[in-house]
């Protein structure tokens, strides 16, 4: 596959990914995150998990914790989560026109920044086709990418792209990315060197087709090696799974605490 054809395929996948992000706001789902905290020898010293229901409240994704370490919350803990959700609902219901406009402007700017970053990936790397592979019964192209020498980033966030390399699996029928496998090949300084993400940090992201209309997160694996403020180190493996996607209809009424459904 010629280089320009590969780049065009990636641009199509990037545009569709942005559309997926918009459509994800129409869904509620369950997210489970499991953290394996590692010692200096890479051995697991502690395992913790959190399971949350992700809701859309006034256009904003909000997590409601429903289990810790795969155990249902106590009545007191569940009450605190319900109160947290209620506070968010009340805040949005009583939001002034000015605050509402400012919030929408901030969200629009954030989405535009994300859009520019995503669309820059195709230009920041040299990709080559290394083969085909079936994932969950669907045929995909497998592309391998390395930082493009001398590339000048156009956006602030894109400055870190040359610190990574990886592979991307793109569905042949839908031109959607199905899987990402990314590794940090150099140390990344964040926030005026107050935090550093070390070489070797590794992330795998998988998506799945939902309702025959959208591709949404399915599984994320992250090996995170970082130091914050030059003192505290974080060395852990994180495993996130996403399930039970349900379309949130615009005519669905949000039941608030104390109100009969």
N, C-alpha and C positions, 0 to 999 in steps of 0.2 A: 504494500500500500504506500503510495507516494507521501512525502512529508506534508504537503499542503492538504491532502485529503485527510490525513490523520488529524491535522489541526482543525479542519472544518468539522470532523466528527466530534472532537472534543468541545468545540464551541457549541454545537447542537446539544451535547450532553449537559454543558454548563447552563445553558438557557433553560433546559427542561428541569434541571435541579432547582433553579430559582422558582420555577412554577410549582414544583413539588412542595417547596417551603411554604408557599402561600396556601396550598390546599391542605397542608398538615393542620392548619388552624381550624379546619372544619371537622377535626376528629378529636375524640377523647381516647386515651389509651393507658395501659399500665407499663410503668418503667421500673425495672429492678436493677439496682446497682450493688455489686459486690466488690469490696476492697480487700486486697491481700497486702497487708503492710509487711515489708521485708526488712531484715536486719542487714548489717554490713556485709554479710556473706551471701546475701540473696536468698536466705531461708525465710519462710513464712513465720512471722511471730504473732500475727493477729489477723482474724478474718471478721469482717463486719458486712452486713447487708441492709439495704433500705429498699422498700417497695412502695411506690407512690402511684396514685391515680392522677393523671395529668388532665386538667379541665381547661376549657376556654371560658374566661370570664371577661365580658366586655372587650373581646378581641385580644386578650392577653393570656398566654399559657400560665397556669398556676398549678403547682404540685401540692397534692394532699397526701401526706404520709399515711399509709394503711397497714404497714407491717415493718418490724425491725428484726433482723436475723430470722426472717421467715416466721415470726410469731405475731399474731394479731395484736394491735395496740390495746392497752388497757382502756377501760371506760374514761379515765381521766385524760389519758393521752389523746384519745379520739376526740374528746370534747375540745381540747386545745386546738386540734387541727380544724375542727368545725368553726371555732371562734376565729381562727386565722382567716379562713375562707370568707366568713361573714364580714370581717373588717374590710377585706378587699372589695366585696360587693358594695358595702355601704360607702366606701371611699369613691368608687366609680359612680354610684347613683347620685352622690352629692357633689360631684366634680363641677366646678364652675366652667362656663364657656371658655374662659381664657385658659384655664389649666388644661381643659380638654384639647383645645387647639394646640397648645405647646407640647402636650404629650404626643399628639399625632404627628407633629412636625419632627420631634425627636425620633419617633419610630420610623418615619419616612426617611430621615437622614441615615439612620442605622441600616435600613434595608438597602439604600442606595450604595452605602459604603460596602456592604456585603456583596452586592451585585458587581461592583467594580473589581473587588478582590477576586471573586470567583471567575469572572471573565478574563482575568489576567493570567490565570494558570496556564492556559493553552500557549501563551506567548513566552512564559518564563522558563519553560522546560523544552528540552529536545526529547520528543517521544518517538519510539519505534515499535512496530508491530512484532511481537515475539511468538504469536500463535493464537489458537482458539481453545476455548474450554467451556464445558457445559456446567452451569450452576443452577441447581434446583430445576433441572430439566429444560433450561433455556440456554441457547447458544450465545456465547459472548466472544468479543475480541479482547485479547490481552495485550495491553500496551505498557511499555516500560519507559519511565521518564527520569532524566537527570537534568540538573540545573543548566541552563543555557549560558555558556561563558560570555561575560561582558554584558549580560542583560541589565538594563537600567529600569528598575521598578517604577511604575506610574503612580501607585498608591502607597500610602504609609504602611499598611498591613503587608503588602507584597514584599517588603524588604527582607522578610524571613524566608521567603520561598527558596532562595539559593542554599539554605541550610538543610534541605530535605531531598530525598530521592524516593522513588517508589513505583508501584504498578497500579494500573486501573483496569477493571474489567467492565466492558461496555456491552450492553444487550444489543445484539444485532438487529432485532426486530423493532425495538423501541428507541434505540439510540440513547438509552439511559445508563448511567453508571450503576453497576450492581455491587461492586466491591472495590475498596481502596486498601492498599497496603503501603504504609508510609514509614520511613525511618529517618531520624535526625542524623545527619552526617557531620555535624559540627555543633559546638555549644552555641546556644541562643541566649543573648542577654535581653531582658525585658525590664522596662521601667528604670532607665538610667542605672543598669547593672545591679538593681536591688534584687532581682531574681534571675536565675540562670537555669535553662533547660539543657541538660547535658546530652552530649552525643550518645546515640544508641536508644534514645526514647523512641518507642515503636507503637504505632496505632494501626489497627485493622477495623474497617467499617464495612458492614454489609447492609444492603437494602432489600426490601421485598415489595412485590406488586400487591396493592390493596384495592379491592372493589373494582378491579380491572380498569382503574382510572388514574392511579397515582402510585409513585414509588416512595416508600417511607422507611425510616430506620428499623432494622431488625436486630442487629447485634454489633456491639463495639467492644474491642479488646484493646487495652492501653497499658503499656509498660512505661511508667513515668519515673524519671530520674531527674530531680531538680534540687536547687538550693535557693532559699529565700533569705534576703538580707544578710547573706554570707555566713549565716549561723545555722539555721534550721534546714535540715535535709529532708527530702521526701523521696522515698524509694518504695514504690508500690505497683502492684498490678490491679487494674480495674476492669471489671467485666460488666457490661450493661446489656440488658435484653429489653425488647419492646414487643408488646403483644396486645391482643384484644382491642384492635382499632375499631372504633364505632363512629359512624358519621353523626356529627352534632348538627341537627337540623336547625335552621334559623327560626322555626316556629316552636322550638323546644323551650319550655319555661324553666328557668333556674329556680329550684326550690330553696328558699333560704331557711335558716335555722328558726324553729318555732312556728313554721308555716306548714299547714297541711298540704301534702302533695295532691 
